[in-house]
């Protein structure tokens, strides 16, 4: 059975492999369209992971009772 440490090592290793694949198979081939598609895909994937991570952190914080200040409008004097 895989442990959490095995998972993290495999994840970091795969990130390193992805960099090597990017350099060897995409960037050094000289095809600008392939490079653009690869970078756009990587950017979209990163944005999705970061967005989901923020939602998870917010849900966990809400679950333990931590309420961050609202960036919305401040309450009026009548509502205080």
Buried (B, 14 or more C-beta within 10 A) or exposed (E): EEEEEEEEEEEEEEEEEEEEEBEEEBBEEEEEEEBEEBEEEEEEEEEEEEEEEEEEEEEEEEEEEEEEEEEEEEEEEEEE
